[in-house]
Amino acid sequence: QRDAWSSVGTTLLGVGAVGAAAFGGIIATTSSFESQMSAVQAATLSTSAEMEALSEAAKQAGKDTVFSATEAAQGIEELAKAGVSTADILNGGLAGALDLAAAGGVSVQEAAESAASALTQFSLSGEDVPHVADLLAAAAGKAQGGVTEMSQALSQAGLVAGLAIEETTGTLAAFASAGLIGSDAGTSFKSMLQRLQNPSKESAAMMDDLGLSLYDANGNMVGMSAMAG
């Protein structure tokens, strides 16, 4: 009987330890989420009603996606820091960042940063986050490298490209197909455009002889497809 009760006691102690560890994990997860939502509050300056909506959106993302609620909240914070409104975050911004993270195999935070940077570079609005995410994921999926490398390339080329984001990402995808990826691709693209926009005297003369121009008669950029042709 003593042996039997000793066995039962050991088993119960083990079960209790497992339960305590699980309960401790729940407390830690809840604390992490609440801490992250405090950071969201500081970034968004949202009202209590908006914070409740953002909190529910993050929790729902934790249920519906492979990411946790805390990771979703980190994405919300990054989007807010980039100037994406609470309304736009709730109406597609967060979903776009989550989709990009899943497609590119990157963190939600990195995906949100990439999308937000593109918004700034191309003067887009928060409602365009899902479209930007689609472009980055599509470009990364059709060439070498991934979302991280495409974002690095875009960050180098976007501010000076003078092109729409669709054409810029398409061109960078073509670069990546040829093995030129990441910041090197963006720098090369930027240098190419700068030389076409401000060619040397000799290059300008040769371009005139060939009838090659980056701009049409109205001074508008003809685009990369026309230039390639």
Secondary structure, 3 states (H helix, E strand, C coil): CHHHHHHHHHHHHHHHHHHHHHHHHHHHHHHHHHHHHHHHHHHHCCCHHHHHHHHHHHHHHHHHCCCCHHHHHHHHHHHHHCCCCHHHHHHHHHHHHHHHHHHHCCCHHHHHHHHHHHHHHCCCCHHHHHHHHHHHHHHHHCCCCCHHHHHHHHHHHHHHHCCCHHHHHHHHHHHHHCCCCHHHHHHHHHHHHHHHHCCCHHHHHHHHHHCCCCECCCCCECCHHHHHC
